[in-house]
Amino acid sequence: MSITTIQHNFPDEVKQEENVLSQPVKIINNTSLKSLQNVARDVSVVTNESGFREKFPLGSEGITVYLNDDPSNSFNVSASVMSTFSATTFYVRINKHNQVAEDNALAVTLIHEIMHCVLINIYRRAQKNDQQAFTSIESFGLNKSDPSNSFNDNFFDIMNEGEAGSHELMYRLFYPRMVLLLLRFAEIHKQPLNTKKAEFLMWSGLQNTCAFQKLSYQKRYDIEFTILKAKGFEVEEN
């Protein structure tokens, strides 16, 4: 995953759509990937169930995520957030190679990118002196979850580390909840998934975090194997 910041002048209808948003997360799929249509629909159901806003603190307007095709032909990045200076509207590019991925793997990609948007939403709202955003940041208690002090405990300093910092925050703050979102998706989508596999898949994109690097070699291998297989790559089991 990568984050690129671009500036847009939004048409009035987009601004109005943000203002009347009633859902915590609104997903608009504009990709050409046929398999993503139903996945995006069910991820949307999961992220708009009761309690999502409390667990993933967004402002009153929530966020709108537009999914678009990624013109890149690279295998390296499954998706990327093309963020704006808005705290509520995000554009996510989806790599066309996702067309060979399992639905659960596609759901992982969407959940991962949505979490990036959630973090940016909190960050941008705090920059605008949104008290609710500051309260959310204070509730994270980063110093309590980072005894090694690998990163500065300040939310803004970690976010300013870019992609690496965002991934560290995502794991430390949201990972268990992301696993639960994936399990709930699999239930709604009627694609069986056990907890262990959900935990392995949800490491996708987080392999460079401090926590992942501390895992045993065998566990890291098992996780990587599970992720690559779910994404449709041919891999040989060790």
Backbone as CSV, one residue per row, in Angstrom:
resi,resn,N_x,N_y,N_z,CA_x,CA_y,CA_z,C_x,C_y,C_z
1,MET,0.844,-1.192,0.000,0.000,0.000,0.000,0.874,1.234,0.000
2,SER,0.458,2.269,-0.704,1.170,3.528,-0.671,0.177,4.665,-0.593
3,ILE,0.628,5.800,-0.081,-0.236,6.956,0.060,0.349,8.102,-0.741
4,THR,-0.423,8.690,-1.638,0.010,9.845,-2.400,-0.999,10.959,-2.175
5,THR,-0.524,12.143,-1.834,-1.418,13.255,-1.563,-1.557,14.121,-2.797
6,ILE,-2.788,14.343,-3.212,-3.059,15.200,-4.353,-4.168,16.164,-3.974
7,GLN,-4.275,17.270,-4.662,-5.288,18.266,-4.353,-6.317,18.313,-5.466
8,HIS,-7.583,18.330,-5.064,-8.670,18.371,-6.043,-9.598,19.537,-5.742
9,ASN,-10.215,20.056,-6.744,-11.342,20.966,-6.579,-12.593,20.139,-6.825
10,PHE,-13.315,19.845,-5.762,-14.442,18.930,-5.874,-15.667,19.631,-6.439
11,PRO,-16.415,18.937,-7.293,-17.684,19.487,-7.772,-18.668,19.608,-6.618
12,ASP,-19.644,20.482,-6.771,-20.597,20.733,-5.694,-21.307,19.479,-5.253
13,GLU,-21.598,18.565,-6.205,-22.356,17.381,-5.835,-21.562,16.473,-4.903
14,VAL,-20.224,16.440,-5.060,-19.405,15.629,-4.161,-19.408,16.234,-2.773
15,LYS,-19.282,17.583,-2.698,-19.306,18.249,-1.407,-20.636,18.016,-0.710
16,GLN,-21.717,18.086,-1.479,-23.030,17.859,-0.893,-23.159,16.432,-0.401
17,GLU,-22.578,15.486,-1.152,-22.658,14.085,-0.771,-21.956,13.868,0.565
18,GLU,-20.828,14.566,0.786,-20.126,14.450,2.056,-20.993,14.984,3.188
19,ASN,-21.676,16.100,2.935,-22.433,16.742,3.992,-23.648,15.941,4.423
20,VAL,-24.218,15.178,3.499,-25.433,14.440,3.845,-25.139,12.982,4.171
21,LEU,-23.863,12.640,4.252,-23.491,11.249,4.475,-24.061,10.741,5.789
22,SER,-24.792,9.666,5.748,-25.381,9.101,6.951,-24.663,7.833,7.383
23,GLN,-23.873,7.249,6.508,-23.153,6.023,6.818,-21.741,6.363,7.285
24,PRO,-21.188,5.606,8.247,-19.797,5.843,8.654,-18.834,5.727,7.484
25,VAL,-19.030,4.693,6.648,-18.152,4.485,5.497,-19.018,4.251,4.258
26,LYS,-18.856,5.096,3.271,-19.576,4.920,2.017,-18.558,4.530,0.959
27,ILE,-18.758,3.366,0.322,-17.839,2.854,-0.685,-18.499,2.962,-2.059
28,ILE,-17.816,3.630,-2.974,-18.322,3.774,-4.336,-17.335,3.084,-5.271
29,ASN,-17.765,1.977,-5.863,-16.880,1.163,-6.688,-16.965,1.569,-8.160
30,ASN,-15.879,2.126,-8.657,-15.801,2.507,-10.066,-14.778,1.668,-10.823
31,THR,-14.375,0.537,-10.249,-13.363,-0.292,-10.906,-13.998,-1.194,-11.958
32,SER,-13.129,-1.768,-12.786,-13.595,-2.694,-13.816,-13.550,-4.141,-13.335
33,LEU,-13.127,-4.367,-12.099,-13.013,-5.727,-11.561,-14.400,-6.259,-11.189
34,LYS,-14.859,-7.239,-11.933,-16.193,-7.788,-11.688,-16.307,-8.399,-10.299
35,SER,-15.251,-9.069,-9.847,-15.293,-9.747,-8.557,-15.361,-8.769,-7.392
36,LEU,-14.970,-7.523,-7.642,-14.928,-6.549,-6.552,-16.305,-5.991,-6.222
37,GLN,-17.226,-6.101,-7.151,-18.547,-5.511,-6.939,-19.237,-6.073,-5.701
38,ASN,-19.335,-7.399,-5.621,-20.008,-8.017,-4.480,-19.185,-7.906,-3.207
39,VAL,-17.857,-7.931,-3.358,-16.982,-7.791,-2.189,-17.160,-6.400,-1.584
40,ALA,-17.128,-5.377,-2.434,-17.301,-4.000,-1.952,-18.666,-3.827,-1.284
41,ARG,-19.672,-4.471,-1.849,-21.019,-4.388,-1.269,-21.033,-4.948,0.147
42,ASP,-20.423,-6.124,0.351,-20.475,-6.762,1.662,-19.514,-6.114,2.662
43,VAL,-18.388,-5.581,2.179,-17.513,-4.816,3.076,-18.250,-3.567,3.545
44,SER,-19.026,-2.975,2.645,-19.820,-1.804,3.008,-20.833,-2.152,4.096
45,VAL,-21.459,-3.325,3.975,-22.410,-3.765,5.000,-21.710,-3.875,6.350
46,VAL,-20.538,-4.492,6.355,-19.788,-4.711,7.601,-19.385,-3.384,8.239
47,THR,-18.886,-2.463,7.426,-18.401,-1.198,7.975,-19.516,-0.231,8.348
48,ASN,-20.739,-0.604,8.052,-21.862,0.246,8.428,-22.795,-0.420,9.431
49,GLU,-22.344,-1.515,10.012,-23.117,-2.146,11.079,-22.966,-1.354,12.374
50,SER,-23.869,-1.589,13.282,-23.877,-0.864,14.548,-22.540,-0.995,15.273
51,GLY,-22.035,0.103,15.752,-20.812,0.083,16.546,-19.545,0.424,15.795
52,PHE,-19.583,0.424,14.459,-18.349,0.697,13.711,-17.778,2.060,14.064
53,ARG,-18.633,3.061,14.125,-18.154,4.418,14.386,-17.522,4.519,15.770
54,GLU,-18.042,3.746,16.744,-17.467,3.769,18.085,-16.099,3.092,18.120
55,LYS,-15.937,2.016,17.363,-14.675,1.286,17.351,-13.635,1.957,16.466
56,PHE,-14.090,2.589,15.400,-13.194,3.285,14.486,-13.660,4.740,14.436
57,PRO,-13.155,5.576,15.324,-13.709,6.920,15.545,-13.597,7.864,14.355
58,LEU,-14.719,8.085,13.694,-14.802,9.017,12.582,-15.625,10.227,13.004
59,GLY,-15.546,11.285,12.239,-16.369,12.449,12.512,-17.816,12.182,12.154
60,SER,-18.657,13.150,12.379,-20.092,12.981,12.144,-20.414,12.734,10.675
61,GLU,-19.545,13.190,9.760,-19.808,13.006,8.331,-19.338,11.653,7.815
62,GLY,-18.519,10.927,8.586,-17.981,9.663,8.110,-16.997,9.897,6.965
63,ILE,-16.768,8.863,6.171,-15.857,8.998,5.032,-16.488,8.379,3.784
64,THR,-16.096,8.898,2.646,-16.505,8.341,1.360,-15.258,7.856,0.652
65,VAL,-15.274,6.594,0.229,-14.113,5.988,-0.418,-14.490,5.607,-1.846
66,TYR,-13.827,6.227,-2.808,-14.045,5.921,-4.218,-12.986,4.917,-4.675
67,LEU,-13.423,3.804,-5.227,-12.512,2.781,-5.731,-12.368,2.935,-7.237
68,ASN,-11.129,3.082,-7.692,-10.857,3.247,-9.119,-9.760,2.288,-9.560
69,ASP,-9.703,2.011,-10.856,-8.647,1.153,-11.391,-7.288,1.833,-11.254
70,ASP,-6.269,1.034,-10.962,-4.895,1.518,-10.913,-4.261,1.280,-12.283
71,PRO,-3.792,2.321,-12.948,-3.197,2.138,-14.276,-1.848,1.424,-14.231
72,SER,-1.282,1.273,-13.040,0.019,0.621,-12.915,-0.084,-0.855,-13.259
73,ASN,0.978,-1.403,-13.808,1.009,-2.812,-14.172,1.876,-3.619,-13.207
74,SER,2.163,-3.037,-12.049,3.053,-3.666,-11.077,2.300,-4.641,-10.185
75,PHE,3.000,-5.712,-9.779,2.429,-6.670,-8.836,2.648,-6.213,-7.395
76,ASN,3.508,-5.223,-7.202,4.006,-4.912,-5.862,2.974,-4.283,-4.932
77,VAL,2.073,-3.500,-5.474,1.108,-2.778,-4.646,-0.309,-3.175,-5.033
78,SER,-1.030,-3.785,-4.087,-2.395,-4.221,-4.371,-3.352,-3.047,-4.507
79,ALA,-3.104,-2.019,-3.707,-3.974,-0.847,-3.730,-3.230,0.326,-3.117
80,SER,-3.700,1.523,-3.404,-3.070,2.708,-2.837,-4.102,3.798,-2.636
81,VAL,-3.914,4.578,-1.583,-4.818,5.682,-1.281,-4.295,6.952,-1.923
82,MET,-5.089,7.495,-2.814,-4.776,8.794,-3.395,-5.582,9.808,-2.598
83,SER,-5.032,10.241,-1.502,-5.794,11.078,-0.591,-5.816,12.530,-1.043
84,THR,-6.806,13.248,-0.570,-6.913,14.673,-0.830,-6.682,15.381,0.498
85,PHE,-6.794,16.677,0.495,-6.660,17.412,1.746,-7.973,17.409,2.518
86,SER,-8.953,16.726,1.984,-10.219,16.549,2.684,-10.049,15.491,3.765
87,ALA,-10.843,15.601,4.825,-10.824,14.589,5.879,-11.890,13.535,5.649
88,THR,-12.689,13.706,4.599,-13.840,12.829,4.419,-13.906,12.109,3.084
89,THR,-13.144,12.540,2.101,-13.227,11.948,0.762,-11.882,11.389,0.346
90,PHE,-11.880,10.109,-0.089,-10.630,9.437,-0.448,-10.805,8.655,-1.742
91,TYR,-9.727,8.585,-2.498,-9.704,7.819,-3.733,-8.703,6.689,-3.571
92,VAL,-9.158,5.469,-3.792,-8.298,4.290,-3.659,-8.149,3.639,-5.029
93,ARG,-6.908,3.473,-5.455,-6.632,2.780,-6.706,-6.454,1.289,-6.433
94,ILE,-7.163,0.470,-7.186,-7.103,-0.976,-7.030,-6.344,-1.582,-8.201
95,ASN,-5.291,-2.332,-7.912,-4.478,-2.963,-8.945,-5.298,-4.015,-9.688
96,LYS,-5.201,-4.021,-11.010,-6.004,-4.952,-11.810,-5.615,-6.413,-11.566
97,HIS,-4.429,-6.656,-11.020,-4.011,-8.022,-10.735,-4.849,-8.646,-9.615
98,ASN,-5.632,-7.830,-8.926,-6.531,-8.360,-7.899,-7.639,-9.223,-8.494
99,GLN,-7.758,-9.238,-9.806,-8.815,-10.030,-10.434,-8.627,-11.528,-10.206
100,VAL,-7.412,-11.965,-9.821,-7.181,-13.386,-9.560,-7.233,-13.700,-8.065
101,ALA,-7.496,-12.708,-7.250,-7.505,-12.903,-5.798,-8.831,-13.485,-5.326
102,GLU,-8.752,-14.237,-4.219,-9.962,-14.736,-3.576,-10.747,-13.544,-3.018
103,ASP,-12.044,-13.747,-2.828,-12.870,-12.663,-2.294,-12.403,-12.226,-0.914
104,ASN,-11.985,-13.170,-0.079,-11.502,-12.807,1.255,-10.252,-11.933,1.165
105,ALA,-9.391,-12.218,0.196,-8.188,-11.406,0.003,-8.559,-10.009,-0.480
106,LEU,-9.562,-9.912,-1.343,-10.036,-8.611,-1.786,-10.613,-7.817,-0.617
107,ALA,-11.327,-8.504,0.258,-11.895,-7.845,1.436,-10.789,-7.320,2.338
108,VAL,-9.711,-8.101,2.469,-8.567,-7.657,3.268,-8.008,-6.357,2.699
109,THR,-7.851,-6.321,1.379,-7.323,-5.120,0.730,-8.213,-3.914,1.006
110,LEU,-9.521,-4.083,0.887,-10.431,-2.966,1.133,-10.400,-2.525,2.589
111,ILE,-10.413,-3.479,3.504,-10.373,-3.145,4.931,-9.086,-2.402,5.260
112,HIS,-7.964,-2.886,4.726,-6.673,-2.252,4.960,-6.697,-0.797,4.478
113,GLU,-7.187,-0.577,3.269,-7.204,0.775,2.715,-8.181,1.677,3.474
114,ILE,-9.300,1.120,3.905,-10.261,1.899,4.693,-9.632,2.337,6.002
115,MET,-8.809,1.468,6.617,-8.141,1.840,7.859,-7.149,2.975,7.645
116,HIS,-6.493,2.987,6.492,-5.646,4.137,6.157,-6.492,5.405,6.125
117,CYS,-7.656,5.304,5.507,-8.548,6.456,5.415,-9.029,6.897,6.795
118,VAL,-9.310,5.944,7.674,-9.732,6.266,9.041,-8.638,7.044,9.763
119,LEU,-7.394,6.574,9.659,-6.279,7.260,10.314,-6.094,8.672,9.760
120,ILE,-6.175,8.805,8.442,-6.019,10.125,7.835,-7.173,11.034,8.247
121,ASN,-8.371,10.466,8.339,-9.541,11.225,8.768,-9.318,11.818,10.157
122,ILE,-8.861,10.984,11.090,-8.605,11.461,12.455,-7.518,12.533,12.448
123,TYR,-6.459,12.264,11.704,-5.324,13.181,11.602,-5.746,14.538,11.048
124,ARG,-6.499,14.522,9.943,-6.913,15.770,9.310,-7.901,16.545,10.187
125,ARG,-8.811,15.831,10.828,-9.775,16.510,11.704,-9.068,17.151,12.892
126,ALA,-8.072,16.461,13.444,-7.317,17.024,14.569,-6.572,18.286,14.134
127,GLN,-6.055,18.268,12.904,-5.370,19.454,12.382,-6.310,20.650,12.304
128,LYS,-7.609,20.356,12.161,-8.610,21.422,12.086,-9.234,21.692,13.463
129,ASN,-8.537,21.208,14.517,-8.964,21.441,15.909,-10.312,20.809,16.248
130,ASP,-10.583,19.651,15.653,-11.784,18.883,15.982,-11.565,18.206,17.334
131,GLN,-12.341,18.604,18.337,-12.131,18.087,19.684,-12.375,16.583,19.768
132,GLN,-13.348,16.093,18.999,-13.626,14.657,19.009,-12.422,13.877,18.507
133,ALA,-11.729,14.413,17.522,-10.527,13.757,17.000,-9.429,13.736,18.059
134,PHE,-9.252,14.848,18.775,-8.250,14.898,19.835,-8.580,13.900,20.936
135,THR,-9.869,13.785,21.266,-10.296,12.826,22.292,-9.988,11.398,21.857
136,SER,-10.211,11.111,20.571,-9.909,9.779,20.046,-8.417,9.489,20.152
137,ILE,-7.593,10.460,19.783,-6.147,10.281,19.828,-5.687,10.034,21.264
138,GLU,-6.237,10.788,22.203,-5.870,10.609,23.608,-6.274,9.233,24.104
139,SER,-7.396,8.721,23.597,-7.873,7.410,24.049,-7.002,6.266,23.549
140,PHE,-6.180,6.519,22.524,-5.331,5.461,21.980,-4.267,5.024,22.974
141,GLY,-3.812,5.944,23.847,-2.808,5.591,24.849,-1.590,4.926,24.234
142,LEU,-0.993,5.547,23.253,0.092,4.921,22.501,1.260,4.497,23.378
143,ASN,1.572,5.278,24.410,2.718,4.929,25.256,2.495,3.610,25.986
144,LYS,1.241,3.223,26.191,0.951,1.978,26.889,1.148,0.759,25.987
145,SER,1.043,0.959,24.677,1.146,-0.177,23.755,2.487,-0.231,23.039
146,ASP,3.409,0.646,23.433,4.707,0.675,22.771,5.831,0.774,23.798
147,PRO,5.996,-0.259,24.644,7.039,-0.212,25.677,8.444,-0.101,25.114
148,SER,8.640,-0.559,23.874,9.968,-0.498,23.279,10.286,0.906,22.760
149,ASN,9.240,1.752,22.693,9.393,3.120,22.191,10.068,3.138,20.819
150,SER,9.705,2.148,19.968,10.280,2.068,18.629,9.936,3.321,17.823
151,PHE,8.740,3.834,18.063,8.328,5.078,17.428,8.022,6.083,18.538
152,ASN,8.117,7.344,18.202,7.683,8.353,19.155,6.214,8.103,19.481
153,ASP,5.821,8.309,20.733,4.463,7.991,21.149,3.428,9.010,20.675
154,ASN,3.864,10.093,20.085,2.941,11.107,19.635,2.278,10.691,18.328
155,PHE,0.943,10.708,18.303,0.187,10.278,17.126,0.625,11.018,15.866
156,PHE,0.801,12.326,15.979,1.165,13.122,14.811,2.558,12.773,14.307
157,ASP,3.490,12.544,15.225,4.841,12.176,14.806,4.840,10.846,14.066
158,ILE,4.033,9.896,14.548,3.972,8.589,13.897,3.331,8.717,12.519
159,MET,2.248,9.471,12.420,1.608,9.678,11.118,2.556,10.364,10.147
160,ASN,3.389,11.244,10.660,4.327,11.955,9.797,5.469,11.058,9.314
161,GLU,5.543,9.835,9.832,6.515,8.875,9.317,6.082,8.330,7.959
162,GLY,4.900,8.730,7.508,4.417,8.276,6.211,3.825,6.882,6.271
163,GLU,4.072,6.109,5.229,3.492,4.777,5.126,3.907,3.884,6.285
164,ALA,5.180,3.922,6.664,5.669,3.076,7.763,4.947,3.412,9.059
165,GLY,4.790,4.700,9.334,4.103,5.101,10.555,2.637,4.721,10.539
166,SER,1.991,4.912,9.393,0.579,4.563,9.266,0.361,3.073,9.494
167,HIS,1.258,2.249,8.967,1.136,0.805,9.166,1.371,0.408,10.626
168,GLU,2.315,1.079,11.276,2.541,0.810,12.700,1.288,1.128,13.502
169,LEU,0.690,2.278,13.237,-0.530,2.656,13.947,-1.672,1.694,13.641
170,MET,-1.785,1.308,12.383,-2.856,0.404,11.993,-2.770,-0.901,12.773
171,TYR,-1.565,-1.444,12.873,-1.413,-2.700,13.611,-1.670,-2.489,15.104
172,ARG,-1.049,-1.488,15.671,-1.120,-1.302,17.112,-2.497,-0.891,17.607
173,LEU,-3.241,-0.168,16.782,-4.539,0.347,17.207,-5.723,-0.481,16.723
174,PHE,-5.615,-1.056,15.510,-6.798,-1.611,14.870,-6.733,-3.087,14.490
175,TYR,-5.577,-3.707,14.509,-5.443,-5.056,13.941,-6.492,-6.052,14.450
176,PRO,-6.686,-6.221,15.779,-7.697,-7.209,16.223,-9.091,-6.907,15.680
177,ARG,-9.432,-5.626,15.588,-10.745,-5.255,15.081,-10.845,-5.497,13.579
178,MET,-9.749,-5.319,12.886,-9.728,-5.600,11.447,-9.960,-7.080,11.186
179,VAL,-9.395,-7.933,12.039,-9.621,-9.376,11.923,-11.104,-9.690,12.106
180,LEU,-11.722,-9.039,13.084,-13.151,-9.261,13.320,-13.995,-8.782,12.138
181,LEU,-13.592,-7.673,11.530,-14.299,-7.190,10.337,-14.215,-8.214,9.214
182,LEU,-13.025,-8.799,9.044,-12.848,-9.799,7.985,-13.685,-11.039,8.260
183,LEU,-13.715,-11.493,9.492,-14.524,-12.661,9.843,-16.008,-12.375,9.617
184,ARG,-16.434,-11.177,9.949,-17.827,-10.796,9.736,-18.138,-10.739,8.242
185,PHE,-17.196,-10.194,7.464,-17.370,-10.178,6.007,-17.547,-11.586,5.475
186,ALA,-16.667,-12.511,5.893,-16.722,-13.889,5.402,-18.066,-14.534,5.740
187,GLU,-18.602,-14.174,6.907,-19.904,-14.712,7.315,-21.009,-14.201,6.398
188,ILE,-21.016,-12.894,6.150,-22.035,-12.298,5.287,-21.875,-12.767,3.845
189,HIS,-20.628,-12.860,3.412,-20.315,-13.201,2.026,-20.439,-14.702,1.751
190,LYS,-20.635,-15.473,2.823,-20.775,-16.924,2.736,-19.532,-17.568,2.097
191,GLN,-18.376,-17.094,2.542,-17.107,-17.673,2.123,-16.364,-18.079,3.396
192,PRO,-16.436,-19.364,3.780,-15.891,-19.828,5.068,-14.467,-19.366,5.321
193,LEU,-14.220,-18.969,6.578,-12.899,-18.484,6.974,-12.743,-18.693,8.467
194,ASN,-11.679,-19.408,8.863,-11.455,-19.591,10.294,-10.614,-18.442,10.855
195,THR,-10.574,-18.335,12.170,-9.901,-17.214,12.816,-8.418,-17.160,12.490
196,LYS,-7.754,-18.310,12.473,-6.314,-18.335,12.201,-6.005,-17.775,10.810
197,LYS,-6.762,-18.211,9.813,-6.520,-17.722,8.458,-6.843,-16.234,8.370
198,ALA,-7.895,-15.797,9.061,-8.245,-14.376,9.060,-7.106,-13.544,9.654
199,GLU,-6.524,-14.052,10.738,-5.401,-13.347,11.363,-4.210,-13.283,10.413
200,PHE,-3.945,-14.386,9.722,-2.828,-14.414,8.767,-3.079,-13.432,7.620
201,LEU,-4.280,-13.482,7.041,-4.585,-12.620,5.897,-4.528,-11.138,6.261
202,MET,-4.924,-10.818,7.501,-4.980,-9.417,7.886,-3.611,-8.809,8.111
203,TRP,-2.557,-9.634,8.072,-1.193,-9.112,8.103,-0.815,-8.517,6.746
204,SER,-1.607,-8.747,5.721,-1.280,-8.260,4.384,-1.060,-6.749,4.400
205,GLY,0.099,-6.326,3.916,0.438,-4.909,3.925,1.110,-4.449,5.193
206,LEU,1.150,-5.316,6.206,1.734,-4.950,7.500,3.019,-5.717,7.791
207,GLN,3.598,-6.322,6.753,4.764,-7.178,6.961,6.031,-6.420,7.349
208,ASN,6.028,-5.110,7.188,7.214,-4.331,7.564,7.097,-3.697,8.946
209,THR,6.021,-4.026,9.662,5.868,-3.469,11.005,6.812,-4.149,11.978
210,CYS,7.076,-3.477,13.077,7.947,-4.037,14.117,7.385,-5.357,14.638
211,ALA,6.062,-5.412,14.816,5.431,-6.616,15.368,5.640,-7.821,14.453
212,PHE,5.489,-7.619,13.145,5.658,-8.735,12.212,7.093,-9.229,12.213
213,GLN,8.045,-8.307,12.248,9.454,-8.692,12.210,9.878,-9.455,13.453
214,LYS,9.122,-9.328,14.533,9.443,-10.043,15.771,8.878,-11.461,15.785
215,LEU,8.031,-11.804,14.818,7.482,-13.153,14.754,8.583,-14.135,14.353
216,SER,8.362,-15.402,14.669,9.335,-16.424,14.284,9.390,-16.546,12.766
217,TYR,10.502,-17.067,12.275,10.645,-17.242,10.823,9.518,-18.108,10.277
218,GLN,9.192,-19.195,10.969,8.170,-20.109,10.474,6.801,-19.438,10.395
219,LYS,6.479,-18.638,11.412,5.166,-17.981,11.393,5.118,-16.943,10.285
220,ARG,6.200,-16.195,10.094,6.225,-15.212,9.010,6.081,-15.905,7.660
221,TYR,6.717,-17.062,7.514,6.598,-17.819,6.263,5.159,-18.278,6.054
222,ASP,4.542,-18.810,7.108,3.166,-19.297,6.999,2.206,-18.164,6.631
223,ILE,2.430,-17.000,7.214,1.585,-15.843,6.913,1.762,-15.416,5.460
224,GLU,3.009,-15.286,5.032,3.285,-14.878,3.651,2.702,-15.882,2.656
225,PHE,2.844,-17.163,2.958,2.309,-18.211,2.083,0.794,-18.078,1.972
226,THR,0.123,-17.879,3.104,-1.339,-17.752,3.122,-1.786,-16.542,2.312
227,ILE,-1.093,-15.419,2.478,-1.454,-14.192,1.776,-1.274,-14.342,0.268
228,LEU,-0.117,-14.851,-0.143,0.165,-14.988,-1.574,-0.795,-15.957,-2.254
229,LYS,-1.086,-17.065,-1.565,-2.018,-18.043,-2.128,-3.408,-17.433,-2.293
230,ALA,-3.854,-16.678,-1.289,-5.184,-16.066,-1.354,-5.248,-15.002,-2.450
231,LYS,-4.111,-14.398,-2.764,-4.070,-13.380,-3.811,-3.959,-13.987,-5.206
232,GLY,-3.853,-15.320,-5.271,-3.855,-15.989,-6.562,-2.500,-16.279,-7.139
233,PHE,-1.448,-16.120,-6.336,-0.098,-16.429,-6.808,0.197,-17.910,-6.627
234,GLU,0.954,-18.473,-7.536,1.357,-19.856,-7.409,2.576,-19.939,-6.494
235,VAL,2.403,-20.565,-5.350,3.497,-20.684,-4.380,3.649,-22.136,-3.967
236,GLU,4.877,-22.510,-3.698,5.166,-23.864,-3.256,5.320,-23.874,-1.739
237,GLU,4.646,-24.828,-1.114,4.722,-24.923,0.335,6.071,-25.456,0.754
238,ASN,6.612,-24.842,1.797,7.953,-25.208,2.290,7.908,-26.529,3.037
